[in-house]
Every structure is written in structure tokens, then in C-alpha cells.
């Protein structure tokens, strides 16, 4: 009898492991055994689907033996993040809010069309428009063309998002430099932090990240938002 290919076996093991991780994280959301879980869920609700907390993502890309399960929050661009150890057995380590980070490359021009911007790179855009196109809301039109590259739009930590974006941009360094030089290309970060106790947090750019950005001649811009409800015990 032929054995299953190693890729299928690995996928099955990963799926089973993720299921157990989700089950343990869900238990904490529903039982609220940690004080942090109680504090968070006093002021916010996670989204439920079919009577179970909705899972936005299971992150097992960190150090071996750890995982993060992201639960989206009702009416907010925020997540309740359950941090777990997976070795020697699956157990919850701690709970926190996780900001929503949008980290993407943006190129704009008043002279170059979207199609011509797209032609400058082999990378597939995830969004954009032409100068003169009507905006999604209202009756105004765009005064410039724009191209957007966002390879990782889901739930994730800022450090991971910017590294993945630079990995993506590095697949076409010449095209990215052309967009920087001809269309004011740069990295845009929009972060929605939880304003639970007025301590929003911030972003750290390592020397490695700065050097990688410099190699592509990239600038970076940050938009920071404070969302959500304050904790009940915050004076």
C-alpha cells in the first residue's frame, strides 16, 4: 500500500494541531479564567458565528512551541489575542488586545495612470485607481492615480507585516525603485490601537528593517488611531 505524500501528512497534522489550539483558545474566551480576559470582555464582545467565537487567524509562525489565536471584536478594528504554548502540551499563556495593522506600499501620481503605474512593476497590485475616478463615498473624484501593494492584509503583528511586505517588494526591486522615483512610492502604516487605558503602544523599526527599506529607497508614514472602549477599572 502506498503511503500518503509527506506534504499531505504535514497538512493533516497542522490542521489537527490548529483545531486543538483553537479549542483551547476558545475555552478561555468562554470561561474567562484569566483576569485580562474578564477585563477585555467586560468592555468588548468578540464576533460569534454559529454560537462559537469567530477565529480570524491562527499564527504558528513565531518561535517553535507557541501560537496566537486572533478573535475579531464586534464593531472594531481590533482583536482579542490569545497567546498559547503548544509544548509540551497546549495551554494558554496570556491574553491581550492586538491592534489592527495595515502595512502596504503606496505609489501616487498626478501624471501617470494606474495602468502605467502597474506596468512599472511585475508585482500584482491589490488596489488602486485612476485620476478622475469617482471616490467610493460621496461625489468627489480622485485628483491623482494610485497603486497599492498589500500582501498581508489580515490579522498579524506589525513586525511580521512589515517583514512580509519587504519580502514581497524584494521580488521586484527594480520595479519598486521605479515606482519610488517616478510616483512617490512609500510604505504606509495605518494602525488601530485599543485605547483601553490610554497607553496605545507604538512601532519599533530594527536596524535590519531600516537597512532593507534604505536598499529600496523607501520612506515610511504612520497613521495611528485609538479605538475601542476604556477598561471599566480605569480611573
N, C-alpha and C positions, 0 to 999 in steps of 0.2 A: 504494500500500500504506500502511495506517495505521501510524504509529509507536506504540511502546509508551508508555503514560502515564508521566509523569515520576516518579510515586510508585513504579511497578514497577521502573523503571530504577534508581532510588536504592536500592531494597531489594536488587536483584540485585548492585549494586556493593558495598553494605555487607556482604552475605553473602559475596561473594568476598573482600573485604578481611579480614573476620573469619576466614575459613578460612586465609588466609595468615598472619595474626597468630597463630592457634592453632598452626599448623605450626611456626613459628619458636620459639614459647614451648615447645612440646613437645620440639623438638630440644634445647633447653637442659636440660630436666628429664631427658632420657635420656642426653645426652652429659656433663652436669655440667662444662662448661668454666669456669664461674665458681667461685671458692673458696667463695662463700656458698652456692651450690647444693650443693657437696660437703658442706659443714658441716651444712646443714639435712637433707639426705637420708641422712646418717650416723645421725641420731637419729630420723628420722621417714620414713614412706612416704606417697606420695600414692596416692589411690584409683585403681585401674585398672579400666576397662571395655572388654571386647573387645581386650585387650592394648594399650590406649592410656590414657595418663593422663586421668582424667575432668576436664572443664572445668566449673567452677561458674558462671563468668561471664567475658565479655569486656567490659571497661569502656573505652569510647572517648569518654566524656563530659568528660574533662579537656581540657587545652589541646590545640589542634589539633596533629596530628603525634605524638601519644603514645597509648599504650594500656596496660592492665593486664590480665593473664590470671590468674584465680584457680583454683588447683588444690586441692581439699579434701584434708585429711590424714586418714589412717586412724585411727579411734577418737578423734579430737579435734575440738573446735570451733575449728579453725584452718585457715588457708590458706597455701599457698606462693604468693606473688605474684611474677609475672614482669613487670617493667616494660620496655616497649619504646618505641623511637622508630619512627614509621611513615613519616617523611620524612627525607631524600629516598628512603630505602628502609627496609624493615622490619628492625630489628636490636634485639637485647637490650641494654638499658642496665644494669640491675642486678636482683638477686633479694633478696627479703626474706620474712619471715613477715608475714602480715596477720591481725590479731585478728578474731574474730567479734564483731560489734556488733549487739545487738538494741536498737532505739531505737523506743519506742512511747508512745502516750498511754494512760493507765490511769485509770479512774474507778471508785471503790468506794463502796458504801453498805450500811449495815445495815438501812435502812428502805425503800429504793427497789428494786424488782425489776429484773431485766435488761431486760425488755420496756419498762419505764418509762424506764430509762436510755437505751435505744435510741431511744425516742420524743423525747428531748430534742435530738437532732441529725439532720441529713439525711445525715450520713456513715455509710457502711456499716461496721459493726463486723467485725473479723477474729477476734474471740474473745470469750469471756465466760461467765458462769454466774449462776445464781440462788442466793441464800442458801438453804441447806438441801440443795443438790445434793451428791451424793457426789463426793469427790475422785477423780481418776484412779487414784491409788495408795493402798492402804490402805482402811480402813473409816471414815475420818473424813469429815465433811460440812463444806462451806464455811459460815463464820459471817457472811458478807457477800456481797452481789451485786457483780459486776464487769463492766466493759465494756472491751474492748481495741481500739485502732486502730493497726495496724502496716502502713503502705502499702508498706514496702520491707524485707522480711524476709531477702533474700538476701545475697550477698557484696558488700560495699561499704565504703568508708571512713567513719569516724564523721562527718566534716564533711558529706559528701554525705547521709548518712542523716538527720541532724537537720534539714538544709535541706529535704529532701524531705518529712519529717514536717510541718514548719511550713507548707510549701506546701499539703499536704493539709488540715491543720487550718484553714488560712486560707480554705478554700472554704465554711466554715460557722462564722464567728467567734462569732455569737450562740449557736449550739448548744454550742460548746466552752466558752464562758464560763459557760453554764448548767450544764454538767457540772462545771466547776471549783467553782462556787458551791454547787451542791446535792449533789455527790457526790465531793468531794475529788479532782477530776481533776488530773493532773500528768503530766510526762514521765518515763518510766522508762528508764534505760540499763543494760543488762547486757553487760559486755564480757569476753571470754575472751582474755587476752593470752598470748603464748608466753613461758614462763619459761626462755628459753634461757640467759641469762647474769645473771639476777635483775633486769635493767633492763627493767621492764614497759612503761614509757611512760605516757601519760596523755591527757587530753582538754583541748582548748582551746575556749573559748566566746568568739567575737568579739563586739564591741560590737553588730554588726548582729544576731547571733543573740539576744543578751540583750535587745535592744530589741524584737525580734519576739516573744519569749517574754513580755515585760512587757505588750505590747499585748493578749495573751490571758490575762493574769493567771496565768501558768504557773510553777509550781515545777519543779525537776528533781532526780532522785535517781539516784545511781550505785552499781551493784554491780560490783565488779572481781574477776575470777578469774584465777589463774595456772595455766595448763595446759601440758601437753607435757613433753618431756624436755630436760634441760640439754645444751648442746653438749659434745662429748667433750673439747675442749681447755680447758674452763672449769675453773679451779682451785678 
